[in-house]
């Protein structure tokens, strides 16, 4: 028996090595149907979306820690906070505190990830 388990490609109905399947998933060509067991080929639209997501992640990774924290510290505009309605000064203050808390959480999460 082989020292590795083969991964089944549902699109081609063939088995491939796990390293090859991981490489295809990392390159944005395939997606896991069941992680470590089966993969499938992405459609052209899915492939384009996946590759743009991967390139955005790569661009973010290339930023320095200082630049990442600067991005995370930018507060979300009040109009982008779903479910909050502005009816007066009290609501505006509540929205600002929610935005501030969200920003603090993002900065703390990013600082923990980037160490």
LINPE-V139688 format. One record per residue. N is the residue number from 0. PHI is phi as a letter, one per 20 degrees, with the letter a starting at -180 (999 if undefined). PSI is psi in whole degrees, 0 to 359 (* if undefined). BURIAL is # if it has 24 or more other ideal C-beta (glycine too) atoms within 12 Angstrom, else .. Layout:
n: <N & N>
phi: <PHI & PHI>
psi: <PSI & PSI>
burial: <BURIAL & BURIAL>
//
This chain:
n: <0 & 1 & 2 & 3 & 4 & 5 & 6 & 7 & 8 & 9 & 10 & 11 & 12 & 13 & 14 & 15 & 16 & 17 & 18 & 19 & 20 & 21 & 22 & 23 & 24 & 25 & 26 & 27 & 28 & 29 & 30 & 31 & 32 & 33 & 34 & 35 & 36 & 37 & 38 & 39 & 40 & 41 & 42 & 43 & 44 & 45 & 46 & 47 & 48 & 49 & 50 & 51 & 52 & 53 & 54 & 55 & 56 & 57 & 58 & 59 & 60 & 61 & 62 & 63 & 64 & 65 & 66 & 67 & 68 & 69 & 70 & 71 & 72 & 73 & 74 & 75 & 76 & 77 & 78 & 79 & 80 & 81 & 82 & 83 & 84 & 85 & 86 & 87 & 88 & 89 & 90 & 91 & 92 & 93 & 94 & 95 & 96 & 97 & 98 & 99 & 100 & 101 & 102 & 103 & 104 & 105 & 106 & 107 & 108 & 109 & 110 & 111 & 112 & 113 & 114>
phi: <999 & f & f & c & e & f & d & e & e & f & f & e & m & c & e & c & f & g & f & f & f & f & f & f & f & f & e & n & e & c & c & f & e & c & g & n & c & c & c & b & f & f & f & f & f & f & f & f & f & f & f & f & f & f & f & f & f & f & f & f & f & f & f & f & f & f & f & f & f & f & f & f & f & f & f & f & g & g & f & e & e & f & n & d & d & e & c & r & f & f & f & f & f & f & f & f & f & f & f & f & f & f & f & f & f & f & f & f & f & f & f & f & f & e & f>
psi: <148 & 150 & 4 & 160 & 134 & 151 & 135 & 128 & 111 & 333 & 314 & 354 & 37 & 163 & 143 & 164 & 148 & 322 & 321 & 319 & 316 & 320 & 318 & 320 & 316 & 329 & 353 & 24 & 324 & 168 & 149 & 131 & 311 & 116 & 125 & 356 & 306 & 149 & 166 & 153 & 139 & 152 & 171 & 318 & 316 & 321 & 318 & 318 & 317 & 318 & 324 & 324 & 316 & 321 & 325 & 320 & 318 & 318 & 321 & 321 & 330 & 344 & 152 & 167 & 322 & 317 & 322 & 316 & 325 & 321 & 317 & 332 & 343 & 125 & 148 & 131 & 148 & 329 & 339 & 359 & 110 & 144 & 355 & 132 & 139 & 115 & 350 & 188 & 324 & 317 & 322 & 316 & 321 & 318 & 317 & 319 & 323 & 316 & 319 & 317 & 320 & 320 & 316 & 319 & 315 & 319 & 316 & 320 & 318 & 319 & 323 & 325 & 325 & 352 & *>
burial: <. & . & . & . & . & . & # & . & # & . & . & . & . & . & . & # & . & # & . & . & # & . & . & # & # & . & . & # & # & # & # & . & . & . & . & . & . & # & # & # & # & # & . & . & . & . & . & . & . & # & . & . & . & . & . & . & . & . & . & . & . & . & . & . & . & . & . & # & . & . & . & # & . & . & . & . & . & . & . & . & . & . & . & . & . & . & . & . & . & . & . & . & . & . & # & . & . & . & # & . & . & # & # & . & . & # & . & . & . & # & . & . & . & . & .>
//
